[in-house]
Amino acid sequence: MTLKLFHKLFLLVAVTALIAALAMATTMAWNLNRGFGDYLEARDAEILESYTQLVSQKLGERGGLAALESGTVSLLGVQEELISEGFIAEGAPDFRPGARFPGGPRPRFPRGRLDQPPPPPPAGAGIPVSRAPRILIFDKNDVQIAGPPPPPEGGPQMAERAIIVDGERVGTTKIIPHAPAPGGVATRFLRNQYISAALLVGGLMIFAALAAWGFARAGTRRLAGMETATKEIANGNFAVRTNAAGADEISSMGQNINQMAESLARADEARRGWLAEIGHELRTPLTVLSGELEALKDGIRPLDQKAVSSLLEETDRLGDLIEDLHFMAVSDLTDAPHRFASDDAVRLVHDVTERFRPLLTKAGLELEVDLGDDSTLAVVWDSKRIEQLLGNLLTNALRYTDTPGTVQVRLRNQKDRVILSVEDSAPGVPDYALPRLFEPLFRVDEARDRSSGGSGLGLAVCKAIVEAHGGRISANISGLGGLSIELNLPQERHQP
């Protein structure tokens, strides 16, 4: 079973919160149990300390060390006296001096000699067990004389205090650690605390589950919208948009999806325009050819040299258009084939311009060529493609420049770059059209229309050739009143 992103986010947040809550509850329970045990130990130590001080005080009041040594007073007798006065019992009042006795002020005891201590227990009767079930009394020889049996060896450690009379130890008191009774106050206290911790963990789990559900739902709702949008885009609906409000990563992804949809919409529109333009461009020479052939067939036009030249001209135009379309298609899909070799840029530009000079002169255009100060300029180019590029630029100038007019060609060397520019005189190109001149099949209808014989692919082919050489091409307003095309080419570009 494959979990969806919603379930993964929900489980991640919920399980993390559950682990944190359980860890907190476990730590609380451990600290509570340990702290409560420390509290009981401290309470037992306080009880034992108070009791031991009270025994020492009573012994001092009854004659002190001399009375103990003479036998007129004993530890067991003092304990029985405290028991009879209500000081030693489970739940007895505070032994500390100044503590209040239950039911009224602490009773005052007569000073002086106590009655004879009780007789020792009968043989075999064992150590007398007082009504203080956890306090043990030992004499100065560490022999137990009263109290319950001590815990077995290895059992809980007992707190102990020395009974000091007149600066000497006359005995020891010990207390058995408190073990909470199953129904006692301590047990009920711990149980209530554990129940509270369990309820807290349960509440946190419920809250964490609700928070995890809300977080997962909020996160996946936006992603679900983006998933729907991407499916629509994949199916060709480029008009769909996602909700990209916000500044987080999901919003950024939504903005990228919207930008992708806009780019695809523009590309689809351009593709449709391409198809329409290509169909129109191919139909024009074919229509001319078909019309002329029909005229020849019907005998309307004689089959002479002029007719053959006209047919050949239209055929060449159609061939050039197909060649340009093929070059652009190859350039878009892969790198168009180029053959880079060493050559001389000065000679290359000179040969092309001289080949076009008679055509320009015949059209009433003056050609000015400035090859710079260098007699030679070594480059590594595809000479055939550069000749095609420069020929396209001069052909555009020949087609679109008004007569009389001027065409200028300049060549400059700047470090390892070659700057080649072609400028012509009026008519010019509107500013808004300059960035689009290198788009395939784009024309400026005001001055450069289809009637001039162009296919609208010349500058697009130029751009593809320049980029294949690692250079840049730009269009600007010419100082002569027409268009200026500037090429910035690296001096050496080897075939990869």
N, C-alpha and C positions, 0 to 999 in steps of 0.2 A: 504493500500500500504506500503510495507516494503522498507525503504531506504537502499541503499547500502552504504558501508563504504566510497566510493568516494563522494557520495552526502552529507553524514554526515560531512566529513572533509571540503568539500567545503562550506557548509552552516555555519559551526562553524567559520571558518576563515573569511568568507565574512560578516556574521552578526556582528561578533565582530568588524571588521574594520568599518562597517557601523555605528554601535552605537558610536564608538569612533569619527568618522568624524562628525556625527550629534551633539554629545556633544560638540566637539570643535567649530563647526559653531554656535551653540546656545550660547555658552559662548562668542564667538567673537561678535555676534550681540548684546548680552546684554551689554557687556562692551562698545561697540561702541555707542549704544544708550545712555547709562548712561554717558559715557565720553563726548559725544557731547552735552548732556543736561548741564553737568557741565561747558563745554566750553562756551555755550551760557549764562549761569548765570554769569560766570566770566567776559565775555565780556560786559554784561549789567551793571555789577557792576563797571567795568572800565569806561564805557561811562558815567554812572551817577556820578561817582566820579569826572571825568574831567569836566563834565558840572557844577556840584555844585561848584567846585573850580573856574571855569570861572565866574559864577554868583557872587560869593563872591568877586572875583577880580574886576569885573565891578562895584559892589556896593561900594567897597572901593575907586575906582577911581572917583566915582560920589558923594562923600561926606560922605560916610560911614553911621554909625548909626544915626548921627544927621540929615542927609538929609532924611533918611527913616522916622524918627520921625516927621520931619517938613513937610513931604509930597512932597518934591521937587523931590524925586525919589521913584520908587516902584519896587517891584519884577516883576510885570507884564510888566512894562515898560522896564526893563532890558531884559526880555525874548524877547519882541518884537524887541528890538534892536539887540539881537543875531540872531533872525530869519532873520531880514533884512540884516544882514551881512553874512548870509549863514551858520551859525554854527549849526543850529538846523533843521534838515530834515532827513528823512529816507535815510540812506546811506551817512550821512554828514561826513565831514572829522574829523580826530581825534581831540578831545577836549583838549588833553593834552598840556600843555605849550610847545612851541617850535615846535609843529607839523606844517607841511607845509599846506598852504591853496591851494586848487585846482586852477590851472591856474597861480600860481605865489605866491609871498610872502603874508603873512597875512596882510590885510590892517590895517593901523593905524587909531585909532578913536580919535576924538578931546576930550580933557579933559575939564572938567567944567560941568556946569549945562545942563541937558538934557531939551528938550522941555517938555511941560506939558504932563503928561501921558494921554493916550486916555481915553475918557469918559467911565464910566462903561456901560456894556451892558444893553440894554433896559430890562425892567421888563419882566420876562417870557422867556427871550432869553436863560437862563441857563448859565453855565460856559463856557467862551470862549474856543474854541478848537484851539490849536496852530498847526503849521505845523510840530511839533515834536510829532507824533501820540502816542508815548508810555510814554512820560515824563509828570508827574503830579507835580504841584507846590502848596504847602500849605503855608499859612502865619504862623505867630508865634502862632496863636490860633488853628492851625491844621484845618483851613478851606480852602478847595480847591479853588484856585483862577484861575487856568488855567490847561489845559490838557484834555484828554479824560476821560470819566467816569471810575471810578475804577472798577476792577473785582467784581462780586457779592461775597457776604460773603461765605466763604468756597472755593473760587476759588484759583488760584495760588498766592503764597506769593510774594509780591513786595519788591524789594530792596529799601532802602531809605538812604538818606544822609542829615545831618543838614547843613543849610546855615548859616555860621558863619561870622559875621561882627563885627569888633572891640571886639572880644571875647564873643559876645552874639549871641544866636540863633535867627535869624530873620525869619526863615522859614524852610521848608523841601521840598526836592525833592524826588520823587518816580518814579520808572520805571516799567511798566507792562512787565512781562516775555515775551520773544520773542516766538511767535508761528510760526514755519516755514510755509511759504505759500506753497500751493500745487505745484506750479511751480517754487518756489524759489531756490536759490543756495543751501541752507541747505537741502531742500528736495531732490534735485538732488544728492547732495553729499551722503546722507544716502542711497538713492536708489542704487547708483553705488556701494557703499560698500556692501550692501546686495546682489547685483547681483554677485559681486566678490566672496563673501563667498559661495553663491550657486554654482558658477562654480567650486570653490575649492572643495566643498563637492562632486560634481558630478565627478570631476577628481579623487579624492581619492577613490570613490566608484568603478570607472572603474578599477583603479590600484589594489584595494583590490580584486576585482572579478578575475582579471587576475592572481594575486599572489595566491589567494586561489585555483584557477583551477590548476595552476602549482604545488602547494604544494600537493594537493589531488591526482593529477595524478602521481607525483613522488612517493608518499608514497604507493598508492594502486597498482602501477605497480609491485613493489617488492613483495608486499603481494600476488598479483595475481600469480606471479611465484611460491611462496611458496605453495599457495593453489593447483596449478597444480601438484607440486612435491609430496605433501602429498597424493593427490588422486592416483597418480601413485604408491606410496609406499603402500597405502591401497589395491591397486589391485595386489600387489605382485611384482611390478617392483622395486627392491631394488638398481638398478644401477643408478637411476635418482639422480641428485644433483641440488641444488639451488645456486644462486649467493649470496654468503655470504661475499662479500667484504665490508669493512668498520668497524667502531668501535662502532656503535650505537646499540640500543636494537634490531632493526629489523635484523641487521647483526648477532647479537648473536643468535637470534632465528633461522636464516638460518644455522648457524654453528651447532646448536643443531639438526636441521632436518637432516643435512648431517651425523652427527655422529650417529643419530638414524638409518639412512638408512644403514650405514656401519655395525652397530651392527646387524641389522636385516639380512643383507646379510651374515654375518659370521654365525649367528644362523641358517639361512636357509641352508647354506652349511654344517654346522655341522649336521643339521637334516637329510639332504640327505645322508651324510656319515654314520650317525647312522643307517638309514634304510638299507643301503647297507651292513654295517658291521654286523648288527643284522641278516639280511637274510643269510649272509655267515656263521656266527657263528651257527645259527640254522641248516643250511643245512649240515654242517660237521658231527655232530653226527647222524643226520637223514640218511645221505648217508651211514655211517658205519653200522647203524642198518639195513637199507634196504639191503645192500650188504650181511651182515651176514645171515639175514633171507632168502634171495634168495638162498644163498649157502646151508642152512639147508633144504630148500624146495626141491631143486634139488638133494639133497643127496650128494653134493660135500663135505660137512662138516658134521661129525656126531653130533647128538644132545647129547652132553655129558656135564659134569659139567663145563668143560673149556669153552664151547660155551655159556652156560647159564651165567657164570661169566662175559664173554666179553660183552654179551648183557646187563647185569645188570650194568656194568661199564659205558657203553655208555648212558644208561638210566639215571644213576645218574648224569653224566656230563651234559646231557640235562636238567635235573631237576634243577641242581645248576645254570645253565645259565639262565633259566627262572626265578628262584627265585631272582637272582641278578638283572635281567632286571626289574622285578616287584618292587624290593626295590628302584632302581634308579628312576623309573617312579613316585613312590609314594613320594620320597624325593623331586623331582622337582615340583610336583603339590602341595603337602601339606607337613607338617611335618610327617615323617615316624613314625609309632607307637613305642613308647619306654616306658618301665616300670622301672622307677627309684626307687631304694631301697638302703638301707644301706648295705655295703659290705666291705670286706677287700681286698685292692688292692694287698697286698703281697701274700695272699693265691690265689687270682684270677690268677695272673701272674705265680705263681709256678705251679698251676694245669695245665694250658695250656701248659707251656713249658715242663713239665714232660710227657704230653700226646704226644708231638711231638718228644721227645728225641729218642725213638727207631727208628722212621722213619728217622730222621736225621743221626743217627749212622749207620743205614743200608745203607744210601746213601753215606757214607764216609765223613760226615760233623760232626765237633765237635761243640757241643752246650755249650756256656758259659753263665751262668745266674748270674747277680749281682742284688740282691734285696735290697741293701742298708743296713743301720744300724738298721732300724726299723724292729721289729718283726711283727708288724701289722701296717696297714695304713688305717684308716677309710675313706671311700668314699661313695658318693651317686651317683651311676651309674646304667645304665642298664647293668647288668652283662652279659646277654646273648649276647648283641650287642658288648660289649668289648671283650668277648671271640671270637666272629666272627671276629672282627677286628684283634686281635693278631694272630688268626689262619690264616687269609689271608696273613699277613706279613710273618709268618713262612712258609706258603705254597709257597710263592714266592721265599723265600730263598732256600727252598728245590728244587724247579724246576730249578732255574736259576744259582745256585752257582756251580762252577766247583769243582770236587773232586780231591784230598782232599781239604777241605776248612773248614772255621770257620764261625759260626753264634753266635753273641753276643746279649744278651738281658739285658738291664739295667733299673732299676727303681729307681727314686730319688724323694724326697719330698722337695719342695721349697715353704715354707710358706703355702699358701692355694692352691698351684698348684702341679700337679703330672707330672713328666717328664718321659716318657717311650720311649726308643729307641731300634730299631732292626737294627743291622749292619751285613753285610755278606762280604765275600771275593770275589775275582775276579770271573767273569768279571764285570767291572764297567759299568756305564751309561754315555754317552757323556753329556757335560755340557748343550748343547742346548736342550736336551730332558728332563732335570730335571723339568722345569716348567710345562711340559705337561704330566708328569707321572700320574697325577690324573684325566686326561680327560678320559671319558668312551671310551673303545675299542681302546685306544692308546697303541701301542707296539713299542719297540725299536728293529728293525729287526736285527741289528747287533748281538745282544746277547740274546734277549728274544723274540723268535718268537713263532708262533702258534704251532709249532711241540712239544713244551714243555708241551702243554696241557692247557695253560691258555686261559681265555676268554677275557682278556683285561679289565675286570670290577672290579677286586679285589681291586686295589688302589682307584678307584672311589667310591666304597662302603665304604672303610675305611674313606675317606674324608667326606662322608655324615654322617657317625656315629660320627666322631669327632666333626663336626659342630653341630650336634644335641645335643651334650653334652656341647656346648659352648666353644670348644677348638680349637686348631690350629694343622695342620699337615704340615710337610715340608720334602723335599727330598734333600740330599746332597751326596757328594762323601765320601765314608767311608774310614777311616784310614786303613782298612784291604784290600783296593783295590777294593771293590765292591760298594754297595749302602747302605746309611744310611737313615732310616726313623725315624723321631723324632715326638712324640706326646706331646703336651702341653695341659693337661686337667685340668679343675677346680676340686678341691677336692669334692665339693658338687654342684650338679646341679639337682634341683628338677624339676619334670615334671610340665609344666605350666598348 
